[in-house]
Amino acid sequence: MNTKQLFIATLCFMSVASFSQNKLKDKQDQIKSIKVTFITNELNLTSDEATKFWPVYNAFEDKQQQVRKTKLKGYLNRMDDDKLDNLSEKEAATLLSQMESAEEELYQLKKKFNVDVRSVLPAAKVLKLKKAEDKFNRKLLQQFKAKRNKR
């Protein structure tokens, strides 16, 4: 990665990340920064592409996180084994319908993102993006497991 790309990646991250005293928030910011650099490298984004891509990507990530946090997490919290055993069929069907609705909303967000990102990146780079995200997530999980096993 050349200096110009690193500067752009850092600038993009700095424009969207807010620094917090909270350790979890700091860790999330650090991971996001590493992800920006990783994806920028993997896609070999030009400065023009990066300037257009990152606002679209960050907006999508924020909306996706909001849906997961507000809807899916609420349903998952209500699904521990004891509570599931005591749900009526009607309650279970309602909960399942709500979960399907949230999953559909995530799917629609992804479809919209694909349309939006295609306006700023060529199709080949959009395909590389999916591969880069998967690769980044695998590496992150491996590092987490390795760190956990050291304890």
Long-range contacts (C-beta under 8 A, 24 or more apart in sequence): 1-37, 1-40, 1-41, 4-47, 5-40, 5-41, 5-45, 5-47, 5-50, 6-37, 8-40, 8-45, 8-47, 8-50, 8-51, 9-36, 9-37, 9-40, 9-50, 10-36, 10-37, 12-36, 12-50, 12-51, 12-54, 13-37, 16-54, 16-58, 31-140, 35-136, 38-132, 38-135, 38-136, 39-129, 39-132, 39-133, 39-136, 42-128, 42-131, 42-132, 42-135, 42-136, 43-121, 43-125, 43-128, 43-129, 43-132, 45-121, 45-125, 49-120, 49-121, 49-125, 52-120, 53-117, 53-120, 53-121, 56-113, 56-116, 56-117, 56-120, 57-113, 57-117, 60-109, 60-110, 60-112, 60-113, 60-116, 60-117, 63-109, 64-106, 64-109, 64-110, 67-102, 67-105, 67-106, 67-109, 68-106, 71-98, 71-101, 71-102, 71-105, 72-99, 72-102, 72-103, 75-99, 75-102
